[in-house]
Amino acid sequence: MSAKLHILILTALLSSSGLAIASNDSSKSSTSPAKSPAKYSISCNDYLVLKETDKPVIIGYEISKHKNGKVSAAEIIADVEKIGPELDAYCKVNKDKTMWQKIKSVF
């Protein structure tokens, strides 16, 4: 994986970690609204039209959200390298499903 791709993944990881922390803090201070069932709604069809350089960033972000932002950059990179090819194959066959369904099944 190229250095540029590592930087993109790390940036996404840090962003999602910050969002996870911010959302946890705000939920303590007020009543939180009901969680949307469409939380992970990136369809496989949408995923397949992404640029190849954007796909690892999106996968890393989704993995980080799944793990509540409590994951190291090295773990994210390893998971992205593992899941990326599986997700591409899954989405080519299941265009009407969401990419999250495949990511969730791996964990």
N, C-alpha and C positions, 0 to 999 in steps of 0.2 A: 504494500500500500504506500502511496507516495506521501511525502511530507506535507504537501498541501492538503491532501485528504485527511491526514491526521489532525491538522490544525482545524479544519472544518468540523470534524467530529468532536474535538475538544471544545470548540466554541459552542456547538449545540448542547453538549453535555453540561457545560457551565451555565448556559442559559436555562436549561430545564431544571437544573439543581436550584438555581435562584428562584425560578417560578414555583417549584415545589415548596421551598422554604417560605416564600411570600404567601402562598395559598394556605399553608398550615397556620401561619401567624394570623391571617385575616379570618380564618374560620374560628379561631379562639375568641376573637373580639366581638363577633356578631353571629347571628344565626346564618348558616350557609344554606343556599338554595338547593333543591333536590338535584342530584347529579343527572346529567343528560345521558340517555341511553346511547346517543350518537357520539360519545366521547372519542371513540377510535373509528372514525368513519371515512378514512382514506380508502377509496375502493381500489381494487387491483387494477382496474382500467385506468384510474388516475395515476397510480403508482407507475405503471408501465410507460406513460408518456413523459415522465420526469427525465431530466438529463442524467446520464450515468454518474456524474460527479455529485448530484444532489441526492441520489438514492441512499448512499451510506449515512448521510446527515439525517435524513428522515428516519431511517431505521434506528440509528443511535438515539435519536430523540424519543422515539416510541419505546425503546428498551428502557431508557432512563425513566420515563414516566411510569412504566410497568413496575420498576424497582423503586419508585418514589424518590428518585434522585440520589439514592444511597448506593452508588456504585462508582468504582474507580474508572478512570479513563482507559486504563489497560483492559479492564473487563469489557467495556463498551466496544473497544476496537476488536477484541477477540470475538465477541458476540456478533458484531456486524460482519466480520469476515466469514463466520460460520453460517449465519442466517441469510446473508445476501443472495448467494446462488440458489438456496432452497426457496426463498421468497420469489425470486424471478421465475423459477420453474412453476411454482404454485400459482402465481398470478397469471401466467400465460394460459393456464388451463382453466382457472376459476375467476374470470374477469368480473363476475357479478358479486364476488365475495369481497371482504375487506382484507387489507394487508395485516391488520391487527389479529385477525382470526388465525393466521399462520404463525405470527410471532408468539401469540399466546400459547399455541399448541407446542411450540418448541420448549417453552419454560414449563 
